[in-house]
Amino acid sequence: MNNRLKIVVIFFLFIAGTKSYAQSKLNLEALIALAVKQDFSVQLIEQELNKAQIEQKITRSSILPTVSFNNWNGYYDGRYYDPLKNDFFYNPTMVGNMGLTSTWGIYNGGYRNTKLSIDRISINIQYLNLEKKKREISREVINLYSAIVQANNLIDIYQKKIALYASETARIKELYVLEKVTAVDTSVVALTRIDAEDKQLQLKYKLELDLHQLGLLTNENLLLSDIESNPEFTFEQLDLNESQYSIYDDTTALKNSSISYRIKSLEIEKARYSTELQKSQFKPSVKFEAGLNTGYSSNLRNEAANINSEGKYVFLKQFESNRYNSTSLNIYIPVFDRRNKLLERQNRVGENMAKIEEAQTGRKIFIKYSLAKKELRVKYKKLKISQVQVTEINKLLINYKERFALGRLRVNDLLMANEKLIEGEINYSNNYFEFYKALKTFELDYTGNLSF
């Protein structure tokens, strides 16, 4: 292999390794997908959905005629009384019958169509239950993901504070030796550094615990390096007055966006159809039946033997001579059934209860949405204020550094400015991720989309 070919191979291996590394990074959407895939509750609901779909197929298949084959054989043994001879005789008998029977329900009082409507609603409810469970898992992942990236961000900020006070500790010690500061000043600086180290250590423990919990949720052995770096957005990307955040001011649109409310609405419709299903039991039904049967009895053996003196195919001859067909059109008209009447009344009560629950759910949803939207706007304002504070402190720090370089500012004042900047960054980080978590939860619950 010449040198040029080696260079090309190494280049492509580097590109492939880079792509593999990039693909290993998991963002919020990928983590949600993994958690949903591994959740057993989701798998159970999917089976319930499959069960509801099969139930619908069963109801549809009831419109087709049924065909059944029957075959039975019997042996009778015992004494018989002949009234003409006034005598008992012993006559063991073998009997048998076989045939095909077909039944077709032409009309059943609207039961089939009503049942199909109930099956359709049951399928839609299971779809919504599946989506509801996925959203619950998504909220849990959002909380853990936000906590992990927030802790990681704060650990870096506290590292800056630790480094700042570590250098300050060395300077104070020199001043203490020169008797320009007291032991109290030395202790204050040391305690501040120790406090920052303690808070950083707590954040590391929390990060480790949240990362482990997220790994259990996704069934992955996650490392911090496996997760995408801090989510970033600018204020220009986000406008809380956009339609996706304000369209739900209309109460009806808000309720329609909620899975819980839609489930309750479907349950009302299902209860109404259940009442209709019960009422169909009072309506006439029509059924068509047809059959082809044949049978034999050993009592006819002697007659068959006259036809075939060798005694062969005796029962077969009897089958040929004992075949019969049957057709019937059956009409059923219910006259009285107290139990069905009571069941109908019971279903109407269930329908009324479902309506009350729907109204209650709608009210809870509206209150929750109103508070969530207000909370989102408040956190958005706090985030912008904290960003402005960091910007202004940065400007002040630049000014302090220039003045310190010219000998017009004491080192303690510069230290205080650095301290304020670090505290401002911590405050901004907390507000940033609090808003990020609230934003993602709001989008998940009321828009169904996760932006940036």
N, C-alpha and C positions, 0 to 999 in steps of 0.2 A: 504493500500500500504506500503510494507516494505521499509527500508532505501535504500537497494541496487537497487530496482526498481526505486525509486525516483531519485537516482543518474544517472541511465541510461537515464531516461526521460529528466532530466535537460541537460545532455550531448548532446542528439540529438536535443533538442530545441536550444541549443547554436550553434551547427553546422549549423542548418537550418537558424538561424538568421544571422550567419556569411556569409553563401552563399547568402542570400537575400541582405545583405549589399554590398557584392562584385559585385553582378549582377546589383546593382543600379548605379555603376560607369559607365559613358559613355565615351568611347574613341572617337577618331576622326572619325573612320569608322561608329560607331553607331550614332553619331551626323549627319553625312552626310545622312545615311539611313533615319533618322527621318525627316530631312529637305526635302528630295526628296519625301517622302511619303505624306507630308503635302502641297506640292506646287501645286497650282491650274493649273499652266502652264503645269506641267507634266501630270496632269489629262486630260487637253484639248488635248495635243499631243497624249495621249493614245487613246482618242476618235477619233482623226483624223486617227490614225493608224487602229483602228477598222473599220472606214468608208472606208478606202482604201482597206482593206481586203474584206469587203462586196462587194465593186465595182468589185473586181476580181471575186468573186463568181457570180455576175450578168453577167459578160462577159462570163464566162464559161457556165452558164445556157443557153446562147443564142444558143448553138449548139443543144439543145433539141427542138423537135417540140412543137408548142403551140396548145392547144385545147380550143375552146370557144363555149359556148352555146348561141343561140340567140332565142328570142321569141318576137314577136310583134303582136299587134291587132289594127285594124283600123275600122272606121265607116265612110262611104261615104253617103252623103245625098244631094239630089238636082235633078233638072230636066235633063233628057237625051233626045237627039234627035235621032229618028230612021229614017234614010234616006230612008229605003224601004217603010215605011208607011207614010213618010213625016209628022211626028207628034211627039210631045213631050210627055214624060211620066215620071211619078214619080217612082223612083226605089231605095229606101234606101238599102245599101249593107254593110254587115259586112264581113271583111276579116281578115285573120290571117296567121301567118307562124311561124314555129319553126324548129330548127335543130342544128347539131353539125358541126363545121368547124375546120379543122386542117391545120396548115401551118408549113412547115419545110424548113429552109434556108439551101440548100445543099452547096452552095459556094457563098461567098460574096466578091470576089476579094482579099482575104487575110486580110480583115478587122478584123476578130475575132482574129487571131493569133497576129497581130500587136497590137491590143488593149490589149491583155493579156500581151504582153511585156511591154507596158506602165504601166499597173496596177502593174506588178511586180516591176518596177522601183519606182513607187509611194510608194509602201509599204517599200522598202529599204530606201527611202529618209525619210520617217516618223520614221523608226527605228533610223536612224542617227540623226534626229532632236531631238528625245527623248534622245539619248545619249549626244548630245550637250547640251541640257538643264540641264541634270543631272550634267554635268561637270561644267557648270556655277554656279549651286547651290553649288557644291563641293568646288569651288574656294572661294565662299563667306564664307562657313563654315570654310575652312582652315584659312582664314584671321582672322575671329573672334576667333577661337580656339587658334591660335598662339598669338593673342593680349591678350587674357585672361590669358593664362598660363605665358606669358612674364610679364604682369603686376603683377601677383601674385608673381612671382619670384623676381621681382624688389622691391616689397613692403617689402619682407623679408630682402633683402639686405639693403634697406634704414633703416629698423628697427635697424640693426646692427650699422649703422652710427649714428642714433639718440642716441642709447644707449652709444656709444663711446663718443659722444660729451656731453651727459648728465653727465657722470662721469667726463669728462674733465672740464665741467662748475663748478662742485662742487670743484674740485681741484684748479682751477684758482681763485675762490672766496676766498679760504683759503689763497692763495698766495697774493691776493690783500689786504686782511686784514693785512698781514705781510709786506705789501708795497714792495713786491718783483716783482710785475707786475703792469702795468699801467691799467687804465680804458679801453684803446684802446684794449689791449690784451683780456680783459674780453668781450668786445663787439664783437670782431672777432669770438671768440668761440661761443658766444650766437647766432650770426647771422648765423654761419655755421649750428648750430643745427636747427634753425628755417627754414633755406633754405631746409634742408633735410626733415623736417616735412611737409613743403609745397609741395615738390615734391612727397612725399609719399601720401599725401592727394589727389593730382591730379591723381595719379595712381589709387587710390581707386575709385575715381569718374569714371575714364575711364573704370576700371574693371566692375563697376556696370552697366554702360551704355552698354558695349559690351556684358555682360552676359544677360542683358535684351533683346538686339537685337537678340542674339543667341536663347533665349527662344521663341521670336516671330517667328523666322525662323523655329524652330522645333516644335512649338505649345506645348511647355512644360514649366512648371513653374520651371526653372532651378535655382539651388543654386550652389555655388562654390564647395560645397562638393559632388555634383552629378557628377562632371566632373573628369575624370582620372587625376592623378597628372602629373607633367611635363614629356613630352616625352623625353626619354633618348636613346642615342646611343653612341657608341665609334667610334673613327676614324678607328679602325680596321674593323668595320662593313661596312664601306662605302669606295668604291674605284671608283672615277669618271672616271677611265679608263675601267671599266667593260663594257661588251657588251650592257647592257641595257641603258647605257648613251652615248655610242659611235657608236652604230649601225646605228644611223640616220644621219651619216655624208654623206651617199649616198642620193642625192637629191630626187631620185625617191622613196626610202623607206620612207624618211621624209614626202613627200607629201601624200603617201598612209596612213601614220599614222594620218594624220590630218582629222578630221571630215568635216571641211569646204571644203577642197579640194575634198574629196570623194563625197560630196553632189554636187559640181559643175560638177564633172565628170559624175555623174548620170543624172544631168540636161541636159548635152550635149547629152547623149544617149537617153534621153526622147524626146528631141527636134528632134533628127534624126528619131525616130519612129513616132513622130507626123507628120513629113513630109511624111513618108511612108503611114501613115494612110490616109492622104489627097489624096495621089496618088491612093490609093485603090478605091477611088470613081470613077476613070476613067476606072476601070476594069469591065468586064462582071460579072454578078451574076446570080445564078440559084436558083429558089424557087419552091417547090412542094406544091400544095394545094389540099385538098380533103374535101368533105362535104356530109352530109346526112341531107335532109330537107323535110318537108311536110307542107301543108297549106290547107286552106279552104276558101270558099266564100259562102255567103248566097244566091247568085244567083242560086246555084245548089240545093237549098232546095227542089224544086219540083221534080227533078230527084231522089233525095235521098228518098223522101216520097213515090215514086212508089215502092221502094224496101222495105220500112218499112212503112206500112199504118198507124201505130200508131204514127209515127213521132218521134220515139225515136232513140237516137244515130245518129242523122243526121250528125252532124259534124264529129263524129268518123268515119263514113263510108267515108266521104270525105277525112279524113286523110289517110285512108287505100288506097284509090284510087288515091291520089295525092302525093305520096312519090316519091322523085327523088334523085339520087346520082350525084356527080360531082367530077371529078379529072382533074388536070391541071398541066403542067410543064411550068413554066414561065421563060423566059430568058430575062434579061435586058442588053442592050449594050449601054453605054453612048456614045453620039455622040458629044455634045458640052455643056460645062458648064464653062463660063468665071469666075464665082465666085470661083469655086474650084481651078482653075488655080492660081488666085490671092492669095487664102489662102495658097496654096502650096509655093508660093514665099515668103509669109509672114513668114511661118514656117522656111524656109531656113535662112531668116534674123535672126530669133530668135536663130537658131542653131549657126550661126556665133557669135552672141552676147554672147552666153553661152561659146563658146570656148575662147573668149577674157577674160571673167570674170574668167574662170578657170586659165588661164595664170597669170592674175593679183593676184588671190588668192594664187596661188603657190608661186609667188614672195614674197608676204607679209608673208606667212608662213615661208619661208626660212629665211627671215630677222629676224622675231620674234624669231625663233628657235635659230639662230646664236647668237643673243643678250642674250637670256635666258641662253644658255649654257655658254657663256662668263661670265655672271653675276653670275651664280652658282659657277663657278671655282674661281672667285674673292672673293666671300663671304666665300667660303670654306677656302681659304688662310688666309683671315682676321680672321676667327674663330680659325684656328690653331695657328696663331700668338698671338691672345689674350689669348689662353689657355696657351701657353708657358710663356707669361708675368705674368699670375696669378701664375703659378708654381714657376717662379723665384722670384716673390715678396714674396711668402710664405716662400721660403728658406731664403730670406733676413730678413723677419720678425722673423723667428726662431732665426737667428743670433743676431738680435737686442735685442730680449728678453733675450738671454743669457748674452749679454754684459750689458744690463740694470740691470740684477740681480747681476752682479759683480760690479756695480757702475761705469761702464766705458762709459755709454751712458746717455744723458739727456732725460728726459721724453718727451720733445717736439719732439725729433728725433723719438722716439718710436711712438708717436702720428702720425707723418707724415707718417711713414711706414704703420701703420694701415689704414690711410686715402688712401694711394696709393693702398693697397690691396682691399679696398672697391670699389674704382673707377675702379680698374682692373676687379673686379667681375661684376660690372655694365656693363662695356664695353664687357666682355665676354658674359654676358646674352643677351645683345642687338644683338651681332654678332651671337650668338647661334640661337636665334629665327628668325632673319632675314634669316639666312641660312636654317633653318627648313622650313620656309614658302616658300622660293624659291625652295627648294628641292621637297616639296610635290606638288607644282604647276607644276614644270617641269615633275615630274613623272606622274602626272595626264594627262598632255597635250601630252606627247610624249612616255610614256611607258604603260600607262593605268593601272598601278599598284601602290599601296601605300605600301612602305616598312616600317618595324618596326613602 
